[in-house]
């Protein structure tokens, strides 16, 4: 379960970084 949450968090961070560019 926690792995799933971590993956979602990672994806969210990547999306945020891409938007910031």
PDB file of N, CA, C, O and CB in Angstrom:
ATOM      1  N   UNK A   1       0.838  -1.204   0.000  1.00  0.00           N
ATOM      2  CA  UNK A   1       0.000   0.000   0.000  1.00  0.00           C
ATOM      3  C   UNK A   1       0.878   1.261   0.000  1.00  0.00           C
ATOM      4  O   UNK A   1       0.661   2.181  -0.789  1.00  0.00           O
ATOM      5  CB  UNK A   1      -0.950   0.002   1.232  1.00  0.00           C
ATOM      6  N   UNK A   2       1.845   1.284   0.877  1.00  0.00           N
ATOM      7  CA  UNK A   2       2.687   2.483   0.956  1.00  0.00           C
ATOM      8  C   UNK A   2       3.470   2.698  -0.343  1.00  0.00           C
ATOM      9  O   UNK A   2       3.700   3.832  -0.764  1.00  0.00           O
ATOM     10  CB  UNK A   2       3.660   2.373   2.145  1.00  0.00           C
ATOM     11  N   UNK A   3       3.867   1.601  -0.958  1.00  0.00           N
ATOM     12  CA  UNK A   3       4.580   1.714  -2.234  1.00  0.00           C
ATOM     13  C   UNK A   3       3.711   2.436  -3.254  1.00  0.00           C
ATOM     14  O   UNK A   3       4.192   3.262  -4.029  1.00  0.00           O
ATOM     15  CB  UNK A   3       4.986   0.318  -2.765  1.00  0.00           C
ATOM     16  N   UNK A   4       2.420   2.110  -3.238  1.00  0.00           N
ATOM     17  CA  UNK A   4       1.486   2.743  -4.167  1.00  0.00           C
ATOM     18  C   UNK A   4       1.445   4.247  -3.924  1.00  0.00           C
ATOM     19  O   UNK A   4       1.515   5.044  -4.859  1.00  0.00           O
ATOM     20  CB  UNK A   4       0.074   2.134  -4.022  1.00  0.00           C
ATOM     21  N   UNK A   5       1.331   4.616  -2.664  1.00  0.00           N
ATOM     22  CA  UNK A   5       1.277   6.047  -2.326  1.00  0.00           C
ATOM     23  C   UNK A   5       2.571   6.733  -2.741  1.00  0.00           C
ATOM     24  O   UNK A   5       2.550   7.858  -3.240  1.00  0.00           O
ATOM     25  CB  UNK A   5       1.027   6.246  -0.809  1.00  0.00           C
ATOM     26  N   UNK A   6       3.677   6.067  -2.537  1.00  0.00           N
ATOM     27  CA  UNK A   6       4.965   6.644  -2.921  1.00  0.00           C
ATOM     28  C   UNK A   6       5.023   6.880  -4.421  1.00  0.00           C
ATOM     29  O   UNK A   6       5.487   7.925  -4.878  1.00  0.00           O
ATOM     30  CB  UNK A   6       6.117   5.732  -2.485  1.00  0.00           C
ATOM     31  N   UNK A   7       4.555   5.911  -5.174  1.00  0.00           N
ATOM     32  CA  UNK A   7       4.569   6.045  -6.637  1.00  0.00           C
ATOM     33  C   UNK A   7       3.721   7.235  -7.070  1.00  0.00           C
ATOM     34  O   UNK A   7       4.131   8.008  -7.935  1.00  0.00           O
ATOM     35  CB  UNK A   7       4.055   4.751  -7.311  1.00  0.00           C
ATOM     36  N   UNK A   8       2.544   7.384  -6.473  1.00  0.00           N
ATOM     37  CA  UNK A   8       1.662   8.504  -6.824  1.00  0.00           C
ATOM     38  C   UNK A   8       2.363   9.823  -6.474  1.00  0.00           C
ATOM     39  O   UNK A   8       2.317  10.780  -7.246  1.00  0.00           O
ATOM     40  CB  UNK A   8       0.284   8.391  -6.077  1.00  0.00           C
ATOM     41  N   UNK A   9       3.003   9.862  -5.319  1.00  0.00           N
ATOM     42  CA  UNK A   9       3.714  11.071  -4.911  1.00  0.00           C
ATOM     43  C   UNK A   9       4.819  11.397  -5.914  1.00  0.00           C
ATOM     44  O   UNK A   9       4.989  12.552  -6.305  1.00  0.00           O
ATOM     45  CB  UNK A   9       4.304  10.904  -3.494  1.00  0.00           C
ATOM     46  N   UNK A  10       5.551  10.396  -6.318  1.00  0.00           N
ATOM     47  CA  UNK A  10       6.644  10.593  -7.271  1.00  0.00           C
ATOM     48  C   UNK A  10       6.111  11.151  -8.588  1.00  0.00           C
ATOM     49  O   UNK A  10       6.675  12.089  -9.150  1.00  0.00           O
ATOM     50  CB  UNK A  10       7.394   9.269  -7.518  1.00  0.00           C
ATOM     51  N   UNK A  11       5.030  10.569  -9.065  1.00  0.00           N
ATOM     52  CA  UNK A  11       4.437  11.033 -10.317  1.00  0.00           C
ATOM     53  C   UNK A  11       3.975  12.482 -10.168  1.00  0.00           C
ATOM     54  O   UNK A  11       4.166  13.293 -11.074  1.00  0.00           O
ATOM     55  CB  UNK A  11       3.253  10.125 -10.733  1.00  0.00           C
ATOM     56  N   UNK A  12       3.370  12.802  -9.031  1.00  0.00           N
ATOM     57  CA  UNK A  12       2.879  14.158  -8.800  1.00  0.00           C
ATOM     58  C   UNK A  12       4.044  15.138  -8.825  1.00  0.00           C
ATOM     59  O   UNK A  12       3.931  16.218  -9.406  1.00  0.00           O
ATOM     60  CB  UNK A  12       2.123  14.248  -7.454  1.00  0.00           C
ATOM     61  N   UNK A  13       5.153  14.776  -8.205  1.00  0.00           N
ATOM     62  CA  UNK A  13       6.326  15.651  -8.187  1.00  0.00           C
ATOM     63  C   UNK A  13       6.861  15.862  -9.604  1.00  0.00           C
ATOM     64  O   UNK A  13       7.235  16.975  -9.972  1.00  0.00           O
ATOM     65  CB  UNK A  13       7.427  15.061  -7.281  1.00  0.00           C
ATOM     66  N   UNK A  14       6.895  14.809 -10.382  1.00  0.00           N
ATOM     67  CA  UNK A  14       7.384  14.911 -11.765  1.00  0.00           C
ATOM     68  C   UNK A  14       6.482  15.853 -12.561  1.00  0.00           C
ATOM     69  O   UNK A  14       6.969  16.710 -13.298  1.00  0.00           O
ATOM     70  CB  UNK A  14       7.437  13.507 -12.441  1.00  0.00           C
ATOM     71  N   UNK A  15       5.173  15.692 -12.410  1.00  0.00           N
ATOM     72  CA  UNK A  15       4.231  16.559 -13.132  1.00  0.00           C
ATOM     73  C   UNK A  15       4.457  18.009 -12.715  1.00  0.00           C
ATOM     74  O   UNK A  15       4.480  18.901 -13.563  1.00  0.00           O
ATOM     75  CB  UNK A  15       2.754  16.135 -12.856  1.00  0.00           C
ATOM     76  N   UNK A  16       4.623  18.247 -11.427  1.00  0.00           N
ATOM     77  CA  UNK A  16       4.835  19.611 -10.938  1.00  0.00           C
ATOM     78  C   UNK A  16       6.117  20.199 -11.534  1.00  0.00           C
ATOM     79  O   UNK A  16       6.131  21.347 -11.978  1.00  0.00           O
ATOM     80  CB  UNK A  16       4.905  19.629  -9.391  1.00  0.00           C
ATOM     81  N   UNK A  17       7.165  19.425 -11.542  1.00  0.00           N
ATOM     82  CA  UNK A  17       8.439  19.912 -12.092  1.00  0.00           C
ATOM     83  C   UNK A  17       8.286  20.240 -13.576  1.00  0.00           C
ATOM     84  O   UNK A  17       8.816  21.245 -14.051  1.00  0.00           O
ATOM     85  CB  UNK A  17       9.562  18.861 -11.889  1.00  0.00           C
ATOM     86  N   UNK A  18       7.566  19.397 -14.303  1.00  0.00           N
ATOM     87  CA  UNK A  18       7.371  19.643 -15.730  1.00  0.00           C
ATOM     88  C   UNK A  18       6.572  20.920 -15.940  1.00  0.00           C
ATOM     89  O   UNK A  18       6.842  21.674 -16.875  1.00  0.00           O
ATOM     90  CB  UNK A  18       6.660  18.452 -16.396  1.00  0.00           C
ATOM     91  N   UNK A  19       5.604  21.165 -15.089  1.00  0.00           N
ATOM     92  CA  UNK A  19       4.784  22.371 -15.227  1.00  0.00           C
ATOM     93  C   UNK A  19       5.605  23.619 -14.909  1.00  0.00           C
ATOM     94  O   UNK A  19       5.377  24.680 -15.490  1.00  0.00           O
ATOM     95  CB  UNK A  19       3.550  22.295 -14.305  1.00  0.00           C
ATOM     96  N   UNK A  20       6.552  23.493 -13.994  1.00  0.00           N
ATOM     97  CA  UNK A  20       7.358  24.646 -13.589  1.00  0.00           C
ATOM     98  C   UNK A  20       8.309  25.081 -14.706  1.00  0.00           C
ATOM     99  O   UNK A  20       8.696  26.248 -14.773  1.00  0.00           O
ATOM    100  CB  UNK A  20       8.154  24.316 -12.320  1.00  0.00           C
ATOM    101  N   UNK A  21       8.678  24.165 -15.563  1.00  0.00           N
ATOM    102  CA  UNK A  21       9.645  24.500 -16.616  1.00  0.00           C
ATOM    103  C   UNK A  21       9.092  25.528 -17.582  1.00  0.00           C
ATOM    104  O   UNK A  21       9.777  25.919 -18.527  1.00  0.00           O
ATOM    105  CB  UNK A  21      10.052  23.250 -17.379  1.00  0.00           C
TER     106      UNK A  21
END
